[in-house]
Amino acid sequence: MTTDRALEPAIRVQGMEKSYKELQVLRGVDFDVAPGTIFALLGSNGAGKTTIVKILSTLLKADAGTASVNGFDVATQPADVRESISLTGQFAAVDEILSGRENLVLIARLRHLKDPRAIANELLDQFALTDAAARKVSTYSGGMRRRLDIAMSLIGNPQVIFLDEPTTGLDPQARIEVWNTVKDLASHGTTVLLTTQYLDEAEQLADRIAILHEGRIIVDGTLAELKHLLPPATVEYVEKQPTLEDVFLAVIGDDGKGGNAGNGPSAGSSIGTEG
């Protein structure tokens, strides 16, 4: 049974439909996510990205279609699905009164795991939060809070993690920190479904990208495959000018987490409207 499940997609969605009264949000969505990969669901605000995540995480029921996570049917085996996943929403779900370590220990105890403090210390080290472990979360930066939030979601070793617009509202440096965290998750075998409206985020992180538009997946493929949908580019030689992001990262300095400044997130590369 384990072997059969390992051969299946980590996430499979077929013909998913969902309406809110007269508003039809999903109109027959289909996609598969391979185990241990990062799958980006790209779309503007209101496209239905969060609705898909809520259905896959058993928080909402689809009107039609089927979906499975880690081989378990979302509709008929919700308890097994919840055992296999973790969900990180658009805003960090951390307790600001507690310290970073106390947040992690609390979740480990709620999951009835052995040695919660050891689990907390391991995650603090993995997410570069050890130096701030004893500080109240209210003193953390946006990037630190988001890294702590993702660390909390990994307690119990879920095989699939849903990240619903994880960098919304973060500054460029914090976004790079989160990007590196997501890449690290996949490198350790975790399957990641990432929803985003940032084009550069999908480009930097995803093994496959699906574009959701008007309730349907209109394209689904690797970045290279999607680029082949366009005519060959005309090559022009122009002088490259530094972007505002290049200047920003150069001025504040690179602490080793951000990588190359030129490869970071761009403030102007989002689709849709904020809000």
C-alpha positions in Angstrom: 0.0 0.0 0.0 2.8 2.4 0.9 4.5 1.6 -2.4 1.3 2.3 -4.4 0.9 5.6 -2.6 4.5 6.6 -3.2 3.8 6.3 -7.0 0.8 8.6 -6.8 0.9 12.4 -7.1 1.2 14.0 -3.7 -1.8 16.2 -4.7 -4.3 15.4 -7.4 -7.2 17.7 -8.4 -9.8 16.7 -11.0 -12.8 18.7 -12.1 -12.9 20.8 -8.9 -15.8 23.3 -8.9 -16.9 25.7 -6.2 -19.5 28.5 -6.1 -20.4 31.1 -3.4 -24.1 31.6 -4.0 -24.2 33.1 -7.6 -20.5 33.6 -7.9 -18.7 30.6 -9.5 -15.1 30.7 -8.3 -13.8 27.4 -9.6 -15.0 26.0 -12.9 -13.4 22.6 -13.3 -9.8 22.8 -12.0 -7.3 20.0 -12.8 -3.7 19.6 -11.8 -1.2 17.1 -10.2 1.7 17.8 -7.9 4.6 15.4 -7.8 6.0 14.4 -4.4 8.9 16.5 -3.1 8.4 19.4 -5.5 7.3 23.0 -5.3 4.1 23.7 -7.3 3.1 27.4 -7.7 -0.5 28.3 -8.2 -0.3 31.7 -9.8 -3.2 34.1 -10.2 -4.6 37.5 -9.4 -6.6 38.3 -6.3 -10.0 36.6 -6.5 -8.8 34.0 -8.9 -9.7 31.2 -6.5 -6.2 30.2 -5.2 -7.2 30.3 -1.5 -10.4 28.4 -2.2 -8.4 25.6 -3.7 -6.1 25.5 -0.6 -9.1 25.5 1.7 -10.7 22.6 -0.1 -7.4 20.6 -0.2 -6.9 21.2 3.6 -10.5 20.0 4.3 -11.6 23.5 5.5 -14.1 23.8 2.7 -16.1 21.3 0.6 -16.0 21.4 -3.2 -19.3 21.4 -5.1 -18.0 18.9 -7.7 -14.9 17.1 -8.7 -12.4 15.0 -6.7 -9.2 15.8 -4.9 -6.6 13.7 -3.0 -3.6 14.6 -0.8 -0.9 12.0 -0.1 -3.2 9.4 -1.5 -6.2 10.2 0.7 -9.5 11.5 -0.6 -10.2 15.0 0.7 -14.0 14.4 0.9 -14.1 10.9 2.3 -10.8 10.7 4.3 -10.4 14.2 5.8 -8.8 13.0 9.1 -6.0 11.2 7.1 -5.5 14.3 4.9 -5.1 16.5 8.0 -2.5 14.1 9.4 -0.5 14.5 6.2 -0.5 18.3 5.8 0.2 21.6 7.3 -1.2 25.0 6.3 0.4 28.4 6.5 -2.0 31.2 5.7 -1.3 34.8 4.4 -0.6 36.1 7.9 1.7 34.6 10.5 -0.3 32.7 13.1 2.2 33.2 16.0 1.6 34.2 19.6 3.4 37.5 20.1 3.4 37.3 23.9 5.4 34.1 23.8 9.0 33.7 22.8 9.9 31.9 19.6 10.9 28.8 21.5 7.7 28.8 23.6 5.6 29.0 20.4 7.3 25.9 19.0 7.1 24.0 22.3 3.4 24.8 22.6 2.6 23.3 19.2 4.7 20.2 19.9 2.8 19.7 23.2 -0.6 20.1 21.5 0.5 17.4 19.0 1.4 15.2 21.9 5.0 14.7 20.7 7.9 13.5 22.8 10.5 16.0 24.0 8.9 19.2 22.7 11.9 21.3 23.7 14.3 19.2 21.6 11.9 19.6 18.6 11.8 23.3 19.2 15.6 23.6 19.4 16.1 21.7 16.2 13.6 23.9 14.3 15.1 27.1 15.7 18.5 26.0 14.4 17.0 24.9 11.0 15.3 28.3 10.5 18.2 30.4 11.8 16.2 31.6 14.9 18.4 30.3 17.7 19.8 33.7 18.7 16.2 35.1 19.0 14.7 32.0 20.6 14.2 33.6 24.0 12.8 36.9 22.7 9.1 37.6 22.5 7.8 37.3 19.0 6.5 40.9 19.2 10.1 42.0 18.8 10.6 39.8 15.6 10.8 41.3 12.1 8.3 40.2 9.5 10.7 37.7 7.9 11.5 36.2 11.3 7.8 35.8 12.1 7.1 34.2 8.8 10.0 31.8 9.3 8.8 30.9 12.8 5.3 30.4 11.4 6.6 27.9 8.8 8.7 26.2 11.4 5.6 25.7 13.6 3.7 24.2 10.6 6.5 21.6 10.2 6.1 20.2 13.7 5.0 16.6 13.3 6.8 16.2 9.9 3.9 16.8 7.5 4.5 15.4 4.0 2.6 18.2 2.3 2.6 21.9 3.2 0.3 24.6 1.8 1.8 28.1 1.7 -1.0 30.6 0.9 0.7 33.8 -0.3 3.5 33.4 2.3 5.3 36.7 1.4 2.4 39.1 1.3 3.4 42.3 3.0 7.0 41.4 3.5 9.9 43.7 2.6 12.4 42.5 -0.1 14.9 41.1 2.3 12.3 39.2 4.3 10.9 37.8 1.1 14.3 36.4 0.2 14.5 34.8 3.6 11.2 33.0 3.1 12.2 32.0 -0.4 15.3 30.3 1.0 13.2 28.5 3.6 10.8 27.2 1.0 13.6 25.9 -1.2 15.1 24.1 1.9 11.7 22.4 2.6 11.6 20.9 -0.9 15.3 19.8 -0.7 14.3 17.7 2.3 11.5 16.0 0.5 8.5 18.1 1.6 5.9 18.7 -1.1 5.0 22.4 -1.3 1.9 23.9 -2.9 2.5 27.7 -3.0 -0.1 30.2 -4.0 1.2 33.6 -5.1 0.4 36.6 -7.2 4.1 37.5 -7.6 5.5 36.5 -10.9 9.1 36.5 -9.7 8.2 34.3 -6.7 6.8 31.6 -8.9 9.8 31.9 -11.3 12.4 31.7 -8.5 10.8 28.8 -6.5 8.6 26.5 -8.5 9.4 23.3 -10.2 6.0 23.6 -12.0 3.7 26.6 -12.4 0.0 26.6 -13.0 -1.9 29.9 -13.9 -5.4 30.1 -12.5 -7.7 32.5 -14.4 -11.4 32.9 -14.2 -11.8 29.6 -12.3 -9.7 27.4 -14.6 -6.1 26.3 -15.0 -5.2 27.8 -18.4 -1.6 26.7 -18.5 0.5 24.2 -16.4 4.1 23.3 -16.9 7.7 24.1 -16.0 9.1 27.6 -16.5 10.9 26.5 -19.6 7.7 25.0 -21.0 5.7 28.1 -20.3 8.3 30.3 -22.0 8.0 28.1 -25.2 4.4 29.3 -25.5 5.8 32.7 -26.6 7.5 33.5 -29.9 11.3 33.6 -29.8 12.7 36.7 -28.2 14.5 39.4 -30.3 18.0 39.8 -28.9 19.0 43.4 -28.3 22.2 44.5 -26.5 21.5 47.2 -24.0 23.3 48.6 -21.0 21.9 47.0 -17.8 21.0 49.6 -15.2 20.7 48.7 -11.5 17.2 48.4 -10.2 15.9 50.0 -7.0 16.0 46.5 -5.4 19.8 46.2 -6.3 20.4 49.6 -4.6 18.3 48.6 -1.6 20.1 45.3 -1.0 23.5 46.9 -1.6 22.9 49.7 0.9 21.6 47.5 3.7 24.2 44.8 3.1 24.0 41.1 2.5 23.9 39.1 5.7 24.4 35.8 3.9 20.7 34.8 3.7 19.7 36.7 0.6 22.0 35.3 -2.0 22.6 37.5 -5.1 20.8 40.8 -4.9 20.0 40.7 -8.6 18.0 37.5 -8.2 15.7 38.7 -5.4 12.1 39.8 -5.5 11.0 42.8 -7.4 8.5 45.2 -6.0 6.8 45.7 -9.3 6.5 42.1 -10.4 3.1 41.2 -9.0 -0.2 40.6 -10.7 -3.6 41.8 -9.7 -4.1 44.4 -7.0 -3.0 44.3 -3.4 -5.6 43.9 -0.7 
